[in-house]
Amino acid sequence: MADINDLKQEILRLKKEKNAIILGHFYQRPEVQDISDFLGDSLYLAQAVQKTTADIIVFAGVKFMAETAKIINPEKKVILPDLNAGCSLADSCPENEFKKFIDQYPNHKVVTYINSSIEVKALSDVICTSSNAKKIIESFYPNQKLIFAPDYNLGNYLSLELKRPMVLWKGGCHVHKKFSLEKILVLKRKFPKAQIISHPECSNEILIVSDFIGSTSNLLEYTKLSENDTFIVVTETGIIHQMKILNPKKTFIPAPPEDSNCGCNDCEFMKLIDLKKIYNSLVSEGPEIFIDENLRIRAEAPILRMLDISAR
C-alpha cells in the first residue's frame, strides 16, 4: 500500500473502527500533520489528550510526548509508531545526575520543561512548555528559589525576561544548538526586509538579533498577525508547513544549521514517524507505551499542576 491517498483512507477507516485519534506535533512531516486529529505544540497536545474520549491514542511525536499522554490517561492504549523517536534534550538530563544536581540546592522548587523523561518529571514540582513557561514561573512567590531544567537556553531566556535568577541545568536540543548566527545574518543581508523569528531554545546570541521570540504556536500566530511578508524561521522546519497554510502569500525561509550547506534543520527523531508507520501502528495497536504505576503517579502530579495553572 504505497500510494499516499490509499494510506490516508486506510488510516481514516482504522481510526473510526477502533475509536482512535492521532495527535501530531508541529515538527512532524507535512503529510503526518495533515492526517492528525489534533495538531499543535506540547501544551496544546497535553490539553487535548486530557479531554479525549478515544480508546486509542496514536502519538505522532516523540517518546516524552507519548509518555505524557499515558501519564494523563493510564486506562487508554497509547501508541508511539516508532519507539526510536526519542529526544536529544530529554537525553541531556539523565535521572541519576539530575537527582544529584537538585540535591545540591535545598529549598529550591524544580520547574522542568516537558521535553524530559518521565523519571525527571517525577523529580519535579511542576512541568512547563515554552508556551506557558513564563506563567508557570510567575506562579511562584518572587522569593521562591527555582531550578529550571533541562534546556539551558530556554531557562536563560526566561531568567532574563522575567528578571528572575534561576539555577539552570545545562541541557540542550540538538536542533536549536546547531543554528548558525553567521549564516542567519547572511540570510538577513540577502533578505533585508525579512524578520528573524526564533524559538527560545536557541542560543542567546541568536535571540538578541531576533525580531520575535516565541514557542512554536506563538511563532505561528505571529506570522499570521504580522504585516511583514517574509520571515527567517529559526526553529525546526516542520512548523513552516503550517505557516504556509495560514499565510499562502508570505515567504518563509528556514534558518540553516552550522554544519550543513542546505537550508534545513530537522529533528531526526520527529521525522522518524511517517504514514506507513502510523498505519501499521493502528493495525497492530502497537508499539504501546507502558509505565510503572508508582512512577506514573509521581510524574502525574507536576503535569496536572501545569495544566491547572495554564487553565487559570
C-alpha positions as CSV (number, residue, x, y, z in Angstrom):
1,M,0.0,0.0,0.0
2,A,2.5,2.6,-1.2
3,D,0.0,5.2,-2.5
4,I,-0.3,8.1,0.0
5,N,-4.0,8.5,-0.6
6,D,-4.7,4.8,0.0
7,L,-2.7,5.0,3.2
8,K,-4.7,8.1,4.3
9,Q,-8.0,6.3,3.6
10,E,-7.0,3.2,5.5
11,I,-5.8,5.3,8.4
12,L,-9.2,7.1,8.5
13,R,-11.0,3.8,8.3
14,L,-9.0,2.2,11.2
15,K,-9.4,5.3,13.4
16,K,-13.2,5.1,13.1
17,E,-13.2,1.3,13.5
18,K,-11.1,1.4,16.7
19,N,-12.1,4.8,18.2
20,A,-8.6,6.1,17.8
21,I,-7.2,9.6,17.4
22,I,-3.9,10.8,16.1
23,L,-2.1,13.6,17.9
24,G,0.5,15.4,15.8
25,H,3.3,17.9,16.7
26,F,4.1,20.8,14.5
27,Y,7.5,19.3,13.8
28,Q,6.1,16.2,12.1
29,R,6.3,15.6,8.4
30,P,3.6,17.6,6.4
31,E,1.6,14.5,5.5
32,V,1.5,13.4,9.1
33,Q,0.4,16.9,10.2
34,D,-2.4,16.8,7.6
35,I,-3.8,13.4,8.9
36,S,-3.7,14.4,12.6
37,D,-6.9,14.9,14.6
38,F,-5.2,17.3,17.0
39,L,-2.1,19.3,15.8
40,G,-0.2,21.7,17.9
41,D,2.6,22.3,20.4
42,S,3.3,20.3,23.5
43,L,0.9,22.3,25.7
44,Y,-2.0,22.1,23.3
45,L,-1.5,18.3,22.8
46,A,-1.3,17.7,26.6
47,Q,-4.5,19.7,27.0
48,A,-6.2,17.8,24.1
49,V,-5.2,14.4,25.5
50,Q,-6.6,15.3,28.9
51,K,-10.1,15.7,27.3
52,T,-10.2,12.8,24.7
53,T,-12.8,10.1,24.8
54,A,-10.8,7.9,22.3
55,D,-9.8,4.4,23.3
56,I,-6.5,4.5,21.4
57,I,-4.1,7.5,21.2
58,V,-1.6,7.4,18.4
59,F,1.1,9.9,19.1
60,A,2.9,11.4,16.1
61,G,5.7,12.9,18.0
62,V,8.5,11.7,20.3
63,K,8.6,9.4,23.3
64,F,8.3,12.0,26.1
65,M,5.0,13.2,24.4
66,A,3.6,9.7,24.3
67,E,4.6,9.2,27.9
68,T,2.8,12.3,28.9
69,A,-0.3,11.1,27.2
70,K,-0.1,7.8,29.1
71,I,0.6,9.6,32.4
72,I,-2.7,11.6,31.9
73,N,-4.7,8.6,30.5
74,P,-3.4,5.4,32.2
75,E,-6.5,3.5,31.2
76,K,-6.1,4.2,27.5
77,K,-3.9,2.5,24.9
78,V,-1.1,5.0,23.9
79,I,0.9,4.1,20.8
80,L,4.1,5.6,19.5
81,P,4.6,4.4,15.9
82,D,8.4,4.3,16.3
83,L,9.9,3.7,19.7
84,N,13.2,5.1,18.4
85,A,11.6,8.6,18.3
86,G,13.5,10.0,21.3
87,C,14.6,13.5,22.2
88,S,18.2,14.8,22.5
89,L,17.1,17.4,25.0
90,A,15.5,14.7,27.3
91,D,18.6,12.6,26.9
92,S,20.8,15.5,28.0
93,C,19.3,15.2,31.5
94,P,19.8,11.7,33.0
95,E,17.7,10.9,36.1
96,N,20.6,10.0,38.4
97,E,22.7,13.0,37.5
98,F,19.7,15.3,37.8
99,K,18.8,13.9,41.3
100,K,22.3,14.7,42.5
101,F,22.0,18.2,40.9
102,I,18.8,19.1,42.7
103,D,20.1,17.7,46.0
104,Q,22.7,20.4,45.9
105,Y,20.0,23.1,46.1
106,P,17.8,22.5,49.1
107,N,14.7,24.8,49.4
108,H,14.5,25.1,45.6
109,K,11.4,24.2,43.6
110,V,12.0,22.4,40.4
111,V,10.4,23.7,37.1
112,T,11.0,21.1,34.4
113,Y,10.5,21.6,30.7
114,I,8.1,19.0,29.2
115,N,11.0,17.8,26.9
116,S,12.2,15.5,29.6
117,S,12.0,11.9,30.6
118,I,9.2,10.6,32.9
119,E,11.8,9.9,35.6
120,V,13.0,13.5,35.6
121,K,9.3,14.7,35.6
122,A,8.8,12.6,38.7
123,L,11.6,14.6,40.4
124,S,9.9,17.9,39.6
125,D,7.4,20.2,41.3
126,V,5.8,21.5,38.1
127,I,6.2,20.9,34.3
128,C,6.1,23.7,31.7
129,T,6.2,24.1,28.0
130,S,7.7,27.0,26.0
131,S,4.1,28.3,25.6
132,N,3.3,28.6,29.3
133,A,6.8,28.8,31.0
134,K,6.5,32.4,31.9
135,K,3.1,31.8,33.5
136,I,4.4,28.8,35.4
137,I,7.4,30.6,36.8
138,E,5.4,33.6,37.8
139,S,3.0,31.3,39.7
140,F,5.7,31.0,42.4
141,Y,6.3,33.7,45.1
142,P,9.0,36.1,44.0
143,N,11.4,35.0,46.7
144,Q,11.0,31.3,45.9
145,K,14.3,29.8,44.7
146,L,13.9,27.9,41.5
147,I,15.8,25.2,39.4
148,F,15.0,25.1,35.7
149,A,15.8,22.1,33.6
150,P,16.7,20.7,31.2
151,D,17.1,23.3,28.4
152,Y,19.7,25.9,29.4
153,N,18.9,28.3,26.6
154,L,15.2,28.4,27.4
155,G,16.0,28.8,31.1
156,N,18.4,31.6,30.5
157,Y,15.9,33.4,28.2
158,L,13.2,33.1,30.9
159,S,15.5,34.3,33.6
160,L,16.5,37.4,31.7
161,E,12.9,38.1,30.5
162,L,11.4,37.8,34.0
163,K,14.4,39.2,35.8
164,R,14.4,36.2,38.0
165,P,17.6,34.3,38.7
166,M,17.3,30.5,38.5
167,V,19.7,27.6,38.8
168,L,19.9,26.2,35.3
169,W,20.7,22.6,34.2
170,K,23.0,22.7,31.1
171,G,21.0,20.6,28.7
172,G,20.1,21.4,25.1
173,C,18.2,20.4,21.9
174,H,20.4,19.2,19.0
175,V,18.3,21.1,16.5
176,H,18.4,24.5,18.2
177,K,22.0,24.2,19.2
178,K,23.0,23.8,15.5
179,F,21.7,27.1,14.2
180,S,24.5,29.4,12.9
181,L,24.3,33.1,13.8
182,E,26.7,33.8,10.9
183,K,24.5,32.0,8.4
184,I,21.4,33.7,9.7
185,L,23.0,37.1,9.3
186,V,24.0,36.2,5.7
187,L,20.3,35.4,5.1
188,K,19.3,38.7,6.7
189,R,21.6,40.6,4.3
190,K,20.2,38.7,1.4
191,F,16.6,39.4,2.5
192,P,16.9,42.7,4.4
193,K,13.1,43.0,4.9
194,A,12.8,39.6,6.4
195,Q,12.1,39.3,10.1
196,I,14.0,36.8,12.2
197,I,11.7,34.8,14.4
198,S,13.2,32.3,16.8
199,H,12.3,29.7,19.4
200,P,13.7,30.4,22.9
201,E,15.7,27.2,22.8
202,C,18.1,29.0,20.5
203,S,21.3,30.5,21.8
204,N,21.3,33.9,23.3
205,E,23.3,35.4,20.5
206,I,20.6,34.4,18.0
207,L,17.8,35.6,20.3
208,I,19.5,39.0,20.5
209,V,19.2,39.5,16.8
210,S,15.7,38.2,16.5
211,D,12.6,40.3,15.8
212,F,10.3,37.9,17.6
213,I,10.9,35.1,20.1
214,G,8.2,32.5,20.9
215,S,7.1,28.9,21.2
216,T,6.1,27.1,18.0
217,S,2.4,28.1,18.5
218,N,3.5,31.7,19.2
219,L,5.7,31.8,16.1
220,L,2.8,30.5,14.0
221,E,0.4,33.1,15.4
222,Y,2.9,35.9,14.9
223,T,3.3,35.1,11.2
224,K,-0.5,35.3,10.9
225,L,-0.9,38.6,12.6
226,S,2.3,40.3,11.3
227,E,2.1,42.7,8.4
228,N,5.5,41.6,7.3
229,D,5.6,39.2,4.4
230,T,9.0,37.5,4.8
231,F,10.4,35.5,7.7
232,I,13.6,33.7,8.6
233,V,12.4,30.9,10.8
234,V,14.8,29.7,13.4
235,T,13.3,26.5,14.7
236,E,12.6,23.0,13.4
237,T,11.4,23.2,9.8
238,G,8.1,21.3,10.4
239,I,6.4,24.4,11.6
240,I,6.8,26.0,8.2
241,H,4.2,23.7,6.7
242,Q,1.5,25.3,8.9
243,M,2.9,28.8,8.4
244,K,2.4,28.4,4.6
245,I,-1.1,27.0,5.1
246,L,-2.1,30.0,7.2
247,N,-0.1,32.5,5.1
248,P,0.0,31.3,1.4
249,K,1.2,34.7,0.1
250,K,4.1,35.1,2.6
251,T,7.6,33.8,2.3
252,F,9.3,31.5,4.9
253,I,13.0,30.9,4.9
254,P,14.3,28.1,7.1
255,A,17.4,29.1,9.1
256,P,20.4,26.8,8.2
257,P,22.4,24.8,10.7
258,E,26.1,25.4,11.2
259,D,27.3,22.1,9.9
260,S,25.4,21.9,6.6
261,N,25.2,23.8,3.3
262,C,21.5,23.0,3.0
263,G,18.7,25.2,4.3
264,C,17.2,22.6,6.5
265,N,17.5,21.9,10.2
266,D,15.2,18.9,11.0
267,C,14.7,16.9,14.2
268,E,15.8,13.4,13.1
269,F,13.6,11.9,15.8
270,M,10.4,13.8,14.8
271,K,10.9,12.8,11.2
272,L,11.0,9.1,12.1
273,I,7.2,9.0,12.1
274,D,5.5,8.6,8.7
275,L,2.1,7.5,7.3
276,K,3.2,3.9,6.8
277,K,4.2,3.6,10.5
278,I,1.0,5.2,11.6
279,Y,-1.0,2.7,9.5
280,N,1.0,-0.2,10.9
281,S,0.5,1.0,14.5
282,L,-3.2,1.2,14.0
283,V,-3.3,-2.3,12.5
284,S,-1.2,-3.9,15.3
285,E,-2.2,-1.5,18.1
286,G,1.5,-1.0,18.9
287,P,4.2,-0.3,19.9
288,E,2.4,0.6,23.1
289,I,3.7,2.8,25.9
290,F,3.8,1.1,29.3
291,I,4.7,2.9,32.5
292,D,5.2,1.6,36.1
293,E,2.2,2.9,38.1
294,N,4.2,4.3,41.0
295,L,6.4,6.2,38.6
296,R,3.3,7.4,36.7
297,I,1.7,8.8,39.8
298,R,4.8,10.7,40.8
299,A,5.1,12.2,37.3
300,E,1.4,12.9,37.0
301,A,1.3,15.5,39.9
302,P,3.6,18.1,38.3
303,I,1.9,17.7,34.9
304,L,-1.6,18.2,36.4
305,R,-0.2,21.2,38.2
306,M,1.0,22.7,34.9
307,L,-2.4,22.1,33.3
308,D,-4.2,23.6,36.3
309,I,-2.0,26.8,36.2
310,S,-2.4,27.1,32.4
311,A,-6.2,27.0,32.7
312,R,-6.4,29.8,35.1
